[in-house]
Amino acid sequence: MSHIVTVQEAVTAFADWLEPTDAELDAIDREMPVIAADIELMDAYIATLDRTPSELDTRRLRRARRRALAARVELTNLSAPATGVSA
């Protein structure tokens, strides 16, 4: 007969090294505008799931897509290394 044992201790036990580092928290902060824009876009999609999108819904979706894209472009530009062309 095999016994079933819980892994409660392994799931709930947190050591200091399991916490996010300052660098990881800073990365999350940098990505927060992208996360917020994606949430807004998903909200717009969810609002139109059970009906035909109205003109207002279409505008909301278009605005949310533009904001999500702009946030991604800004994050990419911030993380890209500055390259200067010298003559």
PENOR-V366598 format. One record per backbone hydrogen bond with DSSP energy under -0.5 kcal/mol. NH is the residue of the N-H (numbers start at 1). CO is the residue of the C=O. If there is no record, write none. Layout:
nh,co
NH,CO
NH,CO
This chain:
nh,co
5,3
11,7
12,8
13,9
14,12
18,15
19,16
25,21
26,22
27,23
28,24
29,25
30,26
31,27
32,28
32,29
34,31
35,31
36,32
37,33
38,34
39,35
40,36
41,37
42,38
43,39
44,40
45,41
46,42
47,43
48,44
48,45
49,46
51,48
58,54
59,55
60,56
61,57
62,58
63,59
64,60
65,61
66,62
67,63
68,64
69,65
70,66
71,67
72,68
73,69
74,70
75,71
76,72
77,73
78,74
79,75
80,76
84,82
86,84
